[in-house]
Amino acid sequence: MKVKIIAAIAVLVLGVAGFFVFTQKPVAPDVAFTTLQGETFRTADLRGQVVLVNFWATTCTTCIKEMPALTSTHEKFAPRGYRTIAVAMDYDPPAQVRAYVERSGLPFTVTLDASGDVARAFEGVRLTPTTYLLDKRGRIVQKYLGEPDFDKLHALVERLLAESV
């Protein structure tokens, strides 16, 4: 009887420990982003903010279609510590990216991944749009392939912004 109780407690403890080990969120890779203005910053510099990292291309119709929703999401949450980083893929001509950003008046940070290093570090992104949502600790909370459900994204951003660091 005593052995069965000890075994049951051990199984319970291992199960709880396994839950926490296997539900840990992966930390976003520490990469260098380069803005259209030539400024650089690293993923680590974004800690303390909820960050959406969106891989896109000017030739991607879904990417262009979702830009107004990304813009309104950014404008809604930016005053509360939310940041949007739009990463233009390495195959997207920089002049074309600049022209689109100017024409569209994007209010968030747009970066050029000229070497493809950022996309490779984020699980080898090749399909656009691919979007990652990071919490204030720099952990990947959600990955979206294609256009996100923005109502669900907003609810998740609200929850992440309410969390303490």
Backbone torsions as a table, in degrees:
resi	resn	phi	psi	omega
1	MET	NA	-46.4	-179.9
2	LYS	-62.9	-39.4	179.4
3	VAL	-64.9	-39.9	179.5
4	LYS	-65.0	-39.4	179.0
5	ILE	-66.2	-44.2	178.8
6	ILE	-62.4	-43.5	179.1
7	ALA	-63.2	-41.7	179.6
8	ALA	-64.0	-41.6	178.2
9	ILE	-64.8	-41.7	179.2
10	ALA	-61.9	-44.1	178.7
11	VAL	-62.3	-42.6	179.4
12	LEU	-62.5	-47.4	179.8
13	VAL	-61.5	-45.4	179.4
14	LEU	-64.3	-37.9	178.2
15	GLY	-64.0	-44.8	178.4
16	VAL	-65.0	-44.0	178.7
17	ALA	-62.0	-42.6	178.8
18	GLY	-62.4	-38.9	177.9
19	PHE	-58.1	-47.0	-178.3
20	PHE	-70.7	-34.8	179.5
21	VAL	-68.1	-44.8	-174.1
22	PHE	-86.5	-7.8	176.6
23	THR	-105.4	6.4	175.8
24	GLN	-62.1	136.3	178.0
25	LYS	-83.0	137.7	178.0
26	PRO	-70.2	144.9	176.8
27	VAL	-80.0	138.4	177.9
28	ALA	-62.6	145.5	179.5
29	PRO	-63.9	144.1	177.9
30	ASP	-85.6	99.7	-178.1
31	VAL	-121.1	163.7	176.1
32	ALA	-98.1	124.6	175.5
33	PHE	-98.6	143.4	175.7
34	THR	-121.7	119.3	-178.0
35	THR	-73.8	170.3	176.2
36	LEU	-61.4	-25.0	179.5
37	GLN	-87.0	0.3	178.3
38	GLY	88.4	3.6	177.9
39	GLU	-80.2	149.0	178.2
40	THR	-121.1	150.4	173.1
41	PHE	-151.7	163.9	-177.1
42	ARG	-113.1	161.1	176.7
43	THR	-54.4	-41.5	-178.6
44	ALA	-59.5	-27.8	179.3
45	ASP	-69.1	-13.7	-176.1
46	LEU	-91.3	-5.1	-178.5
47	ARG	-56.6	144.4	-177.9
48	GLY	93.7	-8.0	177.8
49	GLN	-119.4	154.2	168.2
50	VAL	-87.6	127.8	-171.0
51	VAL	-127.1	134.2	172.4
52	LEU	-107.0	121.3	177.9
53	VAL	-109.3	114.0	-174.7
54	ASN	-113.9	117.5	175.2
55	PHE	-89.3	126.7	-173.1
56	TRP	-148.3	173.0	175.4
57	ALA	-148.3	149.3	179.9
58	THR	-68.0	-19.8	-179.9
59	THR	-90.6	-0.2	-177.5
60	CYS	-95.1	112.4	-176.6
61	THR	-64.3	-37.6	178.5
62	THR	-66.6	-37.7	178.4
63	CYS	-61.1	-46.8	-178.6
64	ILE	-66.8	-38.7	178.9
65	LYS	-62.2	-37.7	-176.7
66	GLU	-84.2	-9.9	-176.6
67	MET	-58.3	-41.9	176.9
68	PRO	-61.1	-37.3	178.1
69	ALA	-70.5	-37.1	175.6
70	LEU	-64.1	-39.5	178.7
71	THR	-63.0	-48.6	-178.7
72	SER	-67.1	-34.0	175.9
73	THR	-63.4	-46.0	179.1
74	HIS	-59.8	-48.2	-177.5
75	GLU	-64.7	-33.2	-180.0
76	LYS	-69.5	-41.5	-170.6
77	PHE	-105.9	-16.0	-175.9
78	ALA	-55.0	-40.2	-180.0
79	PRO	-63.4	-13.8	-177.2
80	ARG	-106.0	10.9	177.2
81	GLY	102.5	26.7	178.9
82	TYR	-107.1	141.4	-179.4
83	ARG	-135.1	140.7	176.2
84	THR	-112.7	128.8	174.6
85	ILE	-119.3	114.4	177.2
86	ALA	-98.6	118.3	-175.6
87	VAL	-103.4	109.5	176.9
88	ALA	-75.2	131.1	-176.1
89	MET	-65.5	158.5	-176.1
90	ASP	-63.3	-24.2	-179.5
91	TYR	-87.0	-3.3	-179.9
92	ASP	-88.0	119.4	-178.7
93	PRO	-60.2	127.7	-178.1
94	PRO	-52.5	-38.8	-179.9
95	ALA	-64.5	-35.9	178.7
96	GLN	-69.2	-39.2	177.6
97	VAL	-63.8	-48.8	-179.8
98	ARG	-58.3	-44.5	-179.3
99	ALA	-61.8	-42.9	179.7
100	TYR	-64.7	-44.8	-178.5
101	VAL	-61.7	-43.8	179.5
102	GLU	-65.1	-45.5	-179.0
103	ARG	-63.4	-37.7	-176.0
104	SER	-89.2	-17.7	-179.1
105	GLY	63.1	42.2	-178.6
106	LEU	-59.8	128.7	-174.9
107	PRO	-88.2	-0.6	-175.9
108	PHE	-111.9	176.1	-177.2
109	THR	-73.7	126.8	176.3
110	VAL	-114.9	129.9	-179.2
111	THR	-120.8	157.1	176.6
112	LEU	-107.8	128.0	177.0
113	ASP	-103.1	62.7	-172.6
114	ALA	-56.8	-35.3	-178.2
115	SER	-89.6	-14.9	-175.9
116	GLY	81.8	2.8	-177.4
117	ASP	-63.9	-38.4	-178.1
118	VAL	-66.4	-47.4	179.3
119	ALA	-61.4	-41.1	178.4
120	ARG	-62.6	-41.3	-179.0
121	ALA	-66.5	-33.3	176.9
122	PHE	-89.0	66.0	174.4
123	GLU	60.6	25.9	177.2
124	GLY	66.9	43.3	-178.3
125	VAL	-55.8	129.8	172.9
126	ARG	-130.7	-27.5	-179.2
127	LEU	-91.4	138.6	178.1
128	THR	-121.6	147.5	-6.5
129	PRO	-80.1	142.3	169.5
130	THR	-126.0	129.4	-172.8
131	THR	-130.7	139.0	176.9
132	TYR	-119.6	137.9	173.8
133	LEU	-110.1	124.3	-177.8
134	LEU	-109.1	141.6	175.8
135	ASP	-83.8	-178.1	-176.4
136	LYS	-65.6	-17.8	178.0
137	ARG	-92.6	1.5	179.0
138	GLY	84.0	16.2	179.2
139	ARG	-91.4	143.9	176.8
140	ILE	-76.3	116.6	-178.2
141	VAL	-95.5	-35.5	-176.5
142	GLN	-151.3	143.7	174.0
143	LYS	-121.6	134.5	179.4
144	TYR	-119.3	127.7	171.0
145	LEU	-104.2	120.9	-173.1
146	GLY	85.7	-171.8	-177.6
147	GLU	-72.6	129.7	179.2
148	PRO	-71.3	162.1	167.4
149	ASP	-79.1	106.0	-170.9
150	PHE	-67.9	-28.9	175.7
151	ASP	-63.7	-44.2	178.6
152	LYS	-68.4	-39.8	177.1
153	LEU	-60.0	-45.3	-179.6
154	HIS	-61.6	-41.1	179.0
155	ALA	-63.2	-40.9	178.8
156	LEU	-67.5	-42.0	177.4
157	VAL	-61.1	-43.4	177.8
158	GLU	-55.9	-46.7	-178.2
159	ARG	-64.5	-43.5	-179.0
160	LEU	-66.5	-37.6	178.2
161	LEU	-66.5	-29.0	-179.6
162	ALA	-77.1	-18.4	-179.7
163	GLU	-72.6	146.0	174.2
164	SER	-85.3	160.3	-176.0
165	VAL	-78.4	NA	NA
